[in-house]
Amino acid sequence: TGNVTLDGGFTNTASCTSAITYIDGDHGILRYRGYPIEQIAEHSSFIETSFLLIYGHLPSPAELTEFEGRIRQHTMLHEDLKAFFQGFPRDAHPMPVLSSAVSALSTFYQDSLDPFDEEQVEISTIRLLAKLPTIAAYAYKKSIGQPFLYPDNNLSLVENFLRMTFGVPATDYDVDPDLVKAVDLLLVLHADHEQNCSTSTVRLVGSSQANLFASVSAGINALFGPLHGGANQAVLEMLERIQAAHISTEEFMRKVKNKEDGVRLMGFGHRVYKNYDPRAAIIKKTAHDILAKTAGSDELLEIAMGLEEIALADDYFIERRLYPNVDFYTGLIYKSMGFPTRMFTVLFALGRLPGWIAQWREMIDDPTTKIGRPRQVYVGEGERSYVPLAER
Ligand code: CMC
């Protein structure tokens, strides 16, 4: 195999250079364009963070107003795309609906797909940022059989998303400002995470010069997996299973450590963070605040806290440097906000979108980009002679 190096899972191979997100996993550091996530979480908004990730600098007040205004003008879906949702089965998971609808965007905007035309990339960026919340809300409405609500462009992106998700026609929807703030924070925390599985997918697909919609659609499918974005849903399902089976947290942890049936403590461990996940540290506080306000999920939170307490003091987890990641808490928060479990990963996708766009644009703008084409180490048969069917 010559000088090819095997690195399955890319644990030690950089696929690109990037100036967007910095992570130091040993010290729990995460920065967007140089700004620490703690400062961004405290002071910024999802729209501003999106601008920062995509254009590389914090917007001036005028730039921010202009950016947000443009997004507000593009929130509606083409009526034919709206009809597209009717083709899915009633119980369709919203993630494949989301990726299909994003893929379909390239059929509605065929005149703006050139990856090397700046204006076309710009309009595709705005369309994606504006339309994904609408698509996500429609995917949800479809799954519960309720009518779709048109976006109300007097509302902010998050307010609009919440109204289209939870509102019903001809009835006022009072947007709870605390809820808006919490959703905005969760989106900010998910906005980019350098070369994770879905982002690498977006870049790899884009490296063939596939358009932005096609590349992001692929990223959404990568995010759907339970070891990646699907983990927030998997955490909640794990907690509910523990609750329903009436097994103790100790008993469950024994199973995890013995690797019985391949069961893992979902929401723990990270490829890069080996001491703590700074996003989890921020969200843990929010989880307690929000859950204190909303009744109903307390028992699940208690199970979660019990699992966390055991894990943090247990040799199995200490030796392997397994700490809670962001998804350990987000599922609980989303549930208390009234989102059904199936929407959790969709919310992750809404948050990650500006990161995917920023990374795709960085890749396209980089003159050294080549088509992604990994090598392999062949382990199959050596040369052998074909045996005709009659002789086998
Ligand atoms: N519970 C129990 N054991 C675990 C866990 C876990 N959550 N995670 C890793 N291990 C063990 C694993 O069995 C292995 O043990 P051993 O050395 O005895 O074989 C060791 O720790 C190393 O694990 P690995 O699978 O080689 O580590 P990785 O870097 O390939 O995987 C991970 C990282 C996040 C996929 C993994 O920790 C995991 O499956 N966690 C649960 C799923 C999860 O929460 N995913 C969300 C990740 S953060 C959000 C995102 O980016 O999407």
Residues whose N, C-alpha, C, O or C-beta is under 5 A from the ligand:
A	BS01	CMC	P226 L227 H228 G229 A231 V256 R264 L265 M266 G267 F268 G269 H270 R271 R320 N325 D327
